[in-house]
Each structure stands twice: as structure tokens, then as C-alpha cells.
Amino acid sequence: MSENPESAEVVPAGTETLDVLSSGSGAFGIDGTPDVSGYGGLVRRVYAAPAATRPYGGWFDEAVDTLADALGEAFGPAVSKVVVAYDQLTLEVEREHLHDVMQTLRDHPGLRFEMCLGANGVHWPEDAGRELHVHYPMLSMTHNRRLSVETTCPDEDPHVPSVVDIYPGNNWHERETYDFFGVIFDGHPGLTRIEMPDDWVGHPQRKDYPLGGIPVEYKGATVPPPDQRREYK
């Protein structure tokens, strides 16, 4: 018996072999005609970017080769994927090698990424075994270059090494990612919540966190009644 074409899943061309990071249904984020029927019949998927192939273009090849030479045999196990998308170079780094990679990116004279501009968490429940991602935007003031580093960890073992000893400005960024996503940064000098109360249960920016019905509290914050709020004229 042949498959009913109306029930067959339609996969966009070129994405057949890509990992699905997220999927959902509804009217928002759908390419093409929006689903206004109310039945949620259209499916929106977010796909992982594919690995780039040589030549990467511009200074990207030079930077990757410099990092590879500096790390030596550790480069292969450390950098699992090189991605070039939207004119941005991204290095996907295995978490056990993250600290060494970040140290090299900062200190090698051919790289000199002196600034790490944060540690941003993302939760992809459908990315099995690597549900939690941490994204690090990097800036080299010496060479006027930007790249991104990304590492992952599973929900069951949400540990990533801290890079605060390399980039002290990441202290509060790592605390925020711990607070909202539950990523534990091993070696952080004071990993506590930064916005939610210390006794808060759960991590509010995870995709499995319940929506609504939970009173929001912030340290030292109060919301006065509407008739007592200050007006600015």
C-alpha cells in the first residue's frame, strides 16, 4: 500500500541530513504561507548548521590553521565542527577541551582574542545528548576580528568548565547562564543565582520550564499598586 502523500512529511531540500535542534507548530516562524487555520498543521524546524568546507574564506582559514598548529594533536578531539554562516566563523568545541582552546585563543599572538563578550545559554531539548549549548562571542582587538565558540553538555550532566580565570568579565555572564539554564560552570569562583531568588526552583529560560502560573520574584524588587506608581511627565 502506498503512503498517503497528504500525510507524508515534507522536509526542505538540503536539510535531509541536518540535525533538528527544535520543532514546533503554529503560525509564527513558518516559511511561506502562515498557518491561520488554527489546527497547527504547519511545522517549524530549527536545523543545526552544517560543517563548513575549505576554503572557509577571508581570514577564517588562517585563524583555524593557527589554532590547529597551536593545539597540535589536540585540535581534532577539541574542535568537533567548524561552521561558517552569516559571515560568522564558529568553532564547536568539546567541553573537556574548552579551557585550553579559550586560553590559546587569548594568548597566541596570531589569534589574540582578548575579549570574551559573554556566555550565552540555549536549550535545545531535541538535540539528544547535547541539550544545553553555551555560546561565547569573541573579539580580537589586535586583529579586529570576531568569531564564536560554542560548547554543549547534556541535561543529565550539565557541567562546563568556567573560563573566568581567562576572561574575568565572564563572571556574571556565567552566573546568569547558570541561573536561567542550569549550566554548572566548574571552577567558577562564586556560582550563585544572579537574578532569581537563591531558593528558586528551576531555570526559567529552559524550554521545559512551565509557562505561567508561577509568581515572579526578584531580589529586593517590589511593584507598587498602580495608583501609587510614580509618573514621569
C-alpha positions in Angstrom: 0.0 0.0 0.0 1.5 3.4 -1.0 1.9 6.1 1.5 -0.7 8.8 1.5 1.1 11.9 0.1 -1.0 14.2 2.2 0.3 12.6 5.4 3.9 12.4 4.2 6.4 14.7 6.0 7.8 17.4 3.8 11.5 18.1 4.5 13.0 21.2 3.0 15.6 20.4 0.3 19.2 20.4 1.7 18.2 19.7 5.3 17.8 15.9 5.0 21.0 15.1 6.8 21.0 18.0 9.3 20.2 17.6 13.0 17.0 19.1 14.2 17.5 21.4 17.1 13.9 22.3 17.6 10.5 21.8 16.1 7.1 23.4 16.7 3.8 24.1 15.0 1.7 27.3 14.5 1.6 30.5 12.6 4.9 32.0 13.7 8.3 31.3 12.2 7.0 29.4 9.3 8.5 30.0 5.9 5.9 30.6 3.2 2.2 30.7 3.9 1.4 31.1 7.6 -0.9 28.6 9.3 -4.0 30.6 10.1 -6.3 27.6 10.2 -6.0 27.2 13.9 -5.1 23.5 13.5 -1.3 23.9 13.8 -0.8 21.9 10.7 2.5 23.6 9.7 5.7 22.6 11.3 8.6 24.9 12.0 12.1 23.3 12.5 15.4 24.7 13.5 18.3 22.9 12.0 21.9 22.7 13.2 24.3 24.5 10.8 26.3 22.1 8.6 30.1 21.8 8.9 31.9 24.2 6.6 34.3 23.0 3.9 37.6 24.6 2.7 38.3 27.3 1.8 36.3 29.0 4.6 37.0 32.4 3.1 38.7 35.6 4.3 40.8 35.3 7.4 38.9 32.2 8.6 41.3 29.7 7.2 44.3 31.5 8.7 42.7 31.6 12.1 41.7 27.9 12.1 45.1 26.8 10.9 46.8 29.0 13.6 44.7 27.4 16.3 45.3 23.9 14.9 49.1 24.5 14.9 49.0 25.8 18.4 46.9 22.8 19.8 48.7 20.2 17.8 47.2 16.7 18.1 44.6 18.0 20.5 42.9 20.1 17.8 41.0 17.2 16.3 39.4 16.0 19.6 38.9 19.6 20.7 37.2 21.2 17.7 34.4 19.0 16.6 33.0 21.3 13.9 33.9 24.5 12.0 30.8 26.4 10.9 30.7 29.4 8.6 27.3 31.0 8.5 26.1 34.6 8.0 29.7 35.7 7.6 30.5 34.4 11.1 33.1 31.8 12.0 32.0 29.5 14.8 34.1 26.8 16.4 32.2 24.0 18.1 34.5 22.8 21.0 34.1 19.7 23.1 33.6 20.9 26.7 36.6 19.0 28.1 38.9 21.0 25.8 37.1 24.3 26.2 39.5 25.8 28.7 42.6 25.0 26.7 41.0 26.4 23.5 40.0 29.6 25.1 43.4 30.1 26.7 45.0 29.6 23.2 42.6 32.0 21.5 43.5 34.7 24.0 47.3 34.2 24.3 48.5 33.1 20.9 50.0 36.2 19.0 48.3 35.1 15.8 44.9 35.0 17.4 44.8 37.4 20.3 41.1 37.2 21.1 41.5 39.4 24.2 37.8 39.8 24.9 35.1 37.2 25.5 31.7 39.1 25.4 29.6 36.7 27.4 28.5 33.1 27.9 25.0 32.8 26.4 22.9 29.7 27.1 20.5 28.0 24.8 18.3 24.9 25.5 17.5 22.5 22.6 15.6 19.6 24.2 15.6 17.7 20.9 19.4 17.8 20.5 19.9 14.5 22.3 22.9 14.2 24.5 23.8 17.9 24.0 20.7 19.7 25.0 22.4 22.6 26.6 24.6 24.9 24.5 26.8 27.7 25.6 27.8 30.4 23.1 30.8 32.6 23.6 31.2 35.7 21.3 34.9 36.5 20.9 36.7 39.8 19.9 40.3 40.3 18.9 41.1 44.0 19.3 44.6 43.3 18.0 43.5 41.9 14.7 40.0 43.5 14.5 38.3 40.1 14.2 35.3 38.3 15.7 34.5 34.7 16.0 32.2 32.5 18.1 33.0 29.5 20.3 30.2 27.1 21.2 30.2 24.1 23.6 27.5 21.7 24.7 26.6 19.4 27.6 23.7 17.0 28.3 20.8 17.7 30.6 21.9 14.8 32.8 25.4 16.2 33.2 25.1 20.0 32.8 28.8 20.8 33.6 31.1 23.1 31.5 34.5 24.4 32.7 34.5 28.1 33.8 36.7 30.5 31.8 36.5 33.3 34.4 40.2 32.8 35.2 40.9 33.6 31.5 38.2 36.2 30.9 37.3 37.7 34.3 34.5 39.7 32.7 32.6 36.4 32.2 31.9 36.1 35.9 28.4 37.5 35.9 27.6 36.0 32.5 28.3 32.5 33.7 26.2 33.2 36.8 23.3 34.3 34.6 23.5 31.2 32.3 23.6 29.0 35.5 20.6 30.9 36.9 18.4 30.7 33.8 19.6 27.5 32.1 21.1 25.4 34.9 24.6 25.1 33.3 27.1 24.4 36.1 30.4 26.2 35.4 33.1 24.1 37.2 35.8 26.3 38.7 33.7 29.5 38.9 34.7 31.5 42.0 31.1 32.1 43.2 28.5 30.3 41.2 25.2 31.6 42.6 22.0 32.9 41.1 22.2 36.5 39.9 18.6 37.5 39.2 16.2 34.8 40.6 16.0 34.3 44.4 18.5 31.9 45.9 15.8 29.4 46.8 14.1 29.5 43.3 13.4 26.0 41.9 14.2 25.5 38.2 15.7 27.6 35.5 13.2 29.9 33.7 14.7 30.1 30.2 14.8 26.4 29.6 12.2 25.2 27.1 10.8 22.7 29.5 10.1 25.4 32.1 6.3 25.8 32.7 4.8 28.9 31.2 2.6 31.0 33.5 1.1 30.2 36.9 4.4 30.9 38.7 4.8 34.2 40.7 7.9 36.0 39.6 10.2 37.4 42.2 13.4 39.4 42.0 15.9 40.2 44.7 14.9 43.4 46.5 12.2 44.3 43.9 8.7 45.4 44.6 5.9 46.5 42.3 3.6 49.2 44.0 -0.1 49.4 43.3 -0.9 51.3 40.0 -2.3 54.4 41.9 1.0 54.7 43.8 3.4 54.4 40.9 5.4 57.4 40.1 4.5 59.2 36.8 7.0 61.0 34.6 5.7 64.0 32.7 
